[in-house]
Amino acid sequence: MSVRHAGAGSRRTPLLLVNGIGAELGLFDPFVAALPDDLETIRFDPPGVGGSPAPVLPYPLAGLATVADDLLTRLGHGRVDVLGFSWGGALAQQLALSARHRVRRLVLVATGTGALMVPGPPSVLARMLTGRRYRDPDHAREVAGRIYGGTMRTRPEQAAEVLGAARSAGPGDRGYRYQLLAAASWTSLPFLPLLRVPTLVVAGEDDPIVPLVNARILHRGIAGSRLHVHPGGHLALLTEPHELAPVVDAFLASPEEGETGTAD
């Protein structure tokens, strides 16, 4: 777990960050650095990733949402804002449903509705079946443009740095498989209308893993949500944090009353 405490006197709601599949909490470093200093951030590694031990048995996303809820209680937080990136977007949605008292605002980045979503091409999804790209810099460079799109198409050499492949052992096989299973057995599609929390959906036009149509489905399904479409790829939150951090921060800091969703 990692907590960046806000400066003295800050009254802003803390932001819980939930990462993508196989990604340890350090991958959020560029985005956290681009956020204002007065915003407290909370990060954690899911079971079997980074500093978190691998679970003995597979787990449902609803169970992991309960763990996240308990973590926030131990930290002494009542309400928080939640940002879910890719796989973490599924967990963020589940947390907003099962712990509605906990989530003030929701940000969903490069994510969809889980098992019932519009998938990327089979050749892309096949590359996602293992966490090799997190521990093999050459492999990360080879597949980056094809699976992540955006700036990874023209600068694939940055993939190892962005994914931490040059400095990390990567996720364990069991932990990675359990994350895959958790997402494969979950969908938010039926309960999107039940998500009454103010929501920002962020998506890239060139995202092979989560095609843009999935963001439009989330936007249409979550009443009053906002949609921000950028020209980048799946990893834009990490590769272009100075472009997306202000978008997220403006949403989190905007007035709470009288909000209306924007048309896509």
C-alpha positions in Angstrom: 0.0 0.0 0.0 1.1 3.6 -0.7 -0.4 6.8 0.6 0.6 10.2 -0.5 -0.6 12.6 2.2 -2.0 16.0 1.2 -0.5 19.2 2.4 -1.5 20.7 5.8 -5.0 22.2 5.8 -6.3 20.3 2.8 -10.0 19.5 2.9 -10.1 17.6 -0.4 -11.5 14.1 -0.6 -8.8 11.4 -0.8 -8.5 9.6 -4.2 -8.2 5.8 -4.2 -6.4 4.5 -7.3 -7.1 1.0 -8.6 -4.6 -0.3 -11.2 -4.9 -2.5 -14.3 -4.3 -6.2 -14.5 -0.9 -7.3 -13.4 0.2 -3.7 -12.6 1.8 -2.9 -9.3 1.0 0.4 -7.6 4.2 2.0 -8.7 2.9 2.2 -12.3 0.7 5.1 -11.1 3.7 7.2 -10.2 3.6 9.5 -13.3 -0.1 10.2 -12.9 0.2 10.8 -9.1 3.1 13.2 -9.7 0.9 15.2 -12.2 -1.9 15.6 -9.6 -2.0 18.7 -7.3 -0.1 18.3 -4.0 -3.2 19.0 -2.0 -4.9 15.7 -3.2 -4.2 12.7 -1.0 -3.8 9.5 -3.0 -4.1 5.9 -1.9 -2.8 2.9 -3.8 -2.6 -0.8 -3.1 -1.5 -4.0 -4.9 -4.2 -6.6 -5.5 -3.5 -10.2 -4.4 -0.5 -11.7 -6.2 0.8 -8.4 -7.6 3.8 -6.4 -6.3 4.1 -6.6 -2.6 0.8 -8.4 -2.1 1.0 -12.2 -1.5 -0.8 -14.5 -4.0 -4.1 -15.8 -2.8 -4.6 -19.5 -2.2 -7.9 -19.6 -4.1 -9.5 -17.5 -6.8 -11.6 -14.5 -5.6 -14.6 -12.6 -6.9 -14.4 -8.9 -7.5 -17.2 -8.4 -5.0 -14.9 -10.0 -2.3 -12.0 -7.8 -3.4 -14.2 -4.7 -3.1 -15.0 -5.7 0.5 -11.2 -5.9 1.1 -10.7 -2.4 -0.3 -13.6 -1.1 1.8 -12.0 -2.6 4.9 -8.6 -1.0 3.9 -10.2 2.4 3.8 -11.8 1.9 7.2 -8.4 1.0 8.7 -7.0 4.2 7.2 -9.7 6.2 8.9 -11.4 7.4 5.7 -15.1 7.8 5.4 -15.8 8.8 1.8 -13.3 8.7 -1.0 -13.1 9.4 -4.7 -12.2 6.3 -6.7 -10.3 6.0 -10.0 -10.2 2.7 -11.7 -7.9 2.1 -14.7 -8.5 -0.8 -17.1 -9.0 -4.0 -14.9 -9.2 -1.6 -11.9 -12.2 0.0 -13.5 -14.2 -3.1 -12.9 -13.3 -3.2 -9.2 -14.0 0.5 -9.0 -17.5 0.0 -10.4 -18.1 -2.9 -8.0 -17.0 -0.8 -5.0 -19.3 2.0 -6.0 -22.2 -0.5 -6.1 -21.5 -2.6 -3.0 -20.1 0.3 -0.8 -22.2 3.2 -2.0 -21.7 5.1 1.3 -17.9 5.0 0.6 -17.6 6.5 -3.0 -18.2 10.2 -3.5 -17.1 10.3 -7.2 -16.0 7.7 -9.7 -13.5 8.0 -12.5 -13.4 5.1 -15.0 -10.4 5.1 -17.4 -9.8 2.8 -20.3 -12.3 0.2 -19.0 -15.6 -1.4 -19.7 -18.3 -3.6 -18.3 -16.3 -6.7 -17.8 -17.3 -10.0 -19.4 -20.2 -8.4 -21.3 -18.3 -5.8 -23.2 -17.1 -5.2 -26.8 -13.7 -7.0 -26.9 -10.6 -6.0 -28.7 -9.2 -8.1 -31.6 -8.4 -11.8 -30.7 -4.7 -11.2 -31.5 -4.6 -8.4 -28.9 -6.5 -10.3 -26.2 -4.2 -13.3 -26.7 -1.3 -11.2 -25.7 -3.1 -10.3 -22.5 -3.3 -13.9 -21.2 0.1 -13.6 -19.5 2.0 -11.0 -17.6 5.2 -11.5 -19.6 5.3 -7.9 -20.8 5.8 -6.7 -17.1 9.0 -8.7 -16.7 10.5 -9.0 -20.2 11.6 -5.6 -21.6 12.2 -7.0 -25.1 8.7 -8.6 -25.2 7.2 -5.4 -23.9 8.8 -3.4 -26.7 7.7 -6.0 -29.3 4.0 -6.0 -28.4 3.4 -2.5 -27.0 2.2 -0.8 -30.1 -0.1 -3.6 -31.1 -1.9 -4.0 -27.8 -1.7 -0.5 -26.3 -2.0 1.8 -29.3 -1.4 5.5 -28.9 2.1 6.7 -28.4 3.3 3.1 -28.0 2.9 2.7 -31.8 5.6 5.2 -32.5 7.6 4.9 -29.3 7.5 1.2 -28.3 10.9 1.5 -26.7 9.2 3.3 -23.8 7.0 0.3 -23.0 9.5 -1.4 -20.7 9.9 1.9 -18.7 6.1 2.5 -18.5 5.3 -1.0 -17.5 8.2 -1.3 -15.1 9.6 -4.3 -17.0 13.2 -3.2 -16.5 12.9 -3.0 -12.7 10.2 -5.4 -11.7 9.8 -9.2 -11.5 6.2 -8.7 -12.7 3.1 -10.3 -11.4 3.2 -13.9 -10.3 1.5 -16.4 -12.7 -1.2 -17.4 -10.1 -2.0 -13.8 -9.2 -2.3 -12.8 -12.8 -4.6 -15.8 -13.6 -6.8 -15.0 -10.7 -7.2 -11.4 -11.9 -8.2 -12.7 -15.3 -10.7 -15.1 -13.7 -12.2 -12.4 -11.5 -12.9 -10.2 -14.5 -14.1 -13.0 -16.7 -16.8 -13.9 -14.2 -18.0 -10.4 -13.6 -20.0 -7.7 -15.5 -21.5 -4.4 -14.5 -23.8 -4.1 -17.5 -27.0 -5.0 -15.6 -26.3 -2.6 -12.7 -25.0 0.4 -14.5 -28.4 2.3 -13.9 -27.9 1.6 -10.2 -24.6 3.6 -10.1 -25.9 7.0 -8.9 -22.5 8.4 -8.0 -21.1 11.3 -10.2 -18.9 9.6 -12.8 -16.3 10.6 -15.4 -15.5 8.1 -18.1 -12.1 8.6 -19.9 -11.2 6.7 -23.0 -8.8 6.8 -25.9 -9.6 6.8 -29.6 -6.8 4.3 -30.2 -7.2 1.7 -27.5 -7.0 -1.9 -29.0 -7.6 -3.5 -25.6 -10.8 -1.6 -24.7 -12.4 -0.2 -27.9 -13.9 3.3 -27.5 -17.5 1.9 -27.9 -17.2 0.5 -24.3 -16.8 4.0 -22.9 -19.9 5.1 -24.7 -21.8 2.1 -23.2 -20.6 3.2 -19.7 -21.6 6.8 -20.4 -25.0 5.9 -21.7 -25.6 3.4 -18.8 -24.6 5.6 -15.9 -27.0 8.4 -15.5 -25.5 11.9 -15.5 -22.0 10.7 -16.3 -19.5 12.7 -18.2 -17.4 11.4 -21.1 -13.9 12.6 -22.0 -12.4 11.1 -25.2 -8.7 11.7 -26.0 -6.7 10.8 -29.1 -4.3 8.4 -27.2 -4.2 4.8 -26.4 -4.7 2.4 -23.5 -1.8 3.7 -21.4 -2.4 7.4 -21.9 -3.0 7.9 -18.2 0.6 6.9 -17.6 2.3 8.1 -20.8 0.5 11.5 -21.0 -0.4 12.2 -17.4 0.0 16.0 -17.7 -2.8 16.0 -20.3 -5.2 13.7 -18.4 -4.5 14.6 -14.7 -6.0 18.1 -15.1 -9.2 16.6 -16.6 -9.5 14.2 -13.7 -8.7 16.9 -11.1 -11.2 19.3 -12.6 -13.9 16.7 -12.3 -13.0 15.8 -8.7 -12.9 19.5 -7.7 -16.1 20.7 -9.5 -19.2 21.6 -7.6 -21.2 18.7 -6.2 -24.7 20.0 -6.7 -26.5 20.7 -10.0 -24.3 18.5 -12.1 -25.5 17.3 -15.5 -23.9 14.9 -17.8 -22.4 16.1 -21.1 -23.3 14.7 -24.5 -20.7 12.5 -26.3 
